[in-house]
Amino acid sequence: QVQLAESGGGLVQPGGSLRLSCESSRSGSDIVAMGWYRQYPDQSRELVARINNLGRTDYAGSVAGRFTISRANSKNTPVYLQMNNLKPEDTAVYFCNFGWNQPIYPWGQGTQVTVSS
């Protein structure tokens, strides 16, 4: 069972930045599509950013130009999410997962991002 662990969240003022990291217990060394999702207090979840095996990236319209998904040179830390110019509406719990069209593995605990002055 692949385990995922997100980190890097916190409390930040509007306009601030955070960098999220995703750790994985996945044993394969092949490059697989991955994505970052966020879950709001009402439990709704949306795909924020994704990157495929060739490095193609895709972003939700609300974060395009502010967030950047990138791969790390580590099997156990496969992907980052750089978040700049954060807004209060970015407040959510952020999760990572493998897959392009849908998540593949069970969700981790997520990391809380709170944007507030």
Secondary structure by P-SEA (a helix, b strand, c coil): cbbbbbcccccccccbbbbbbbbbccccccbbbbbbbbbccccbbbbccccccccbbbbcccccccbbbbbcccccccbbbbbcccccccccbbbbbbcccccccccccbbbbbbcc
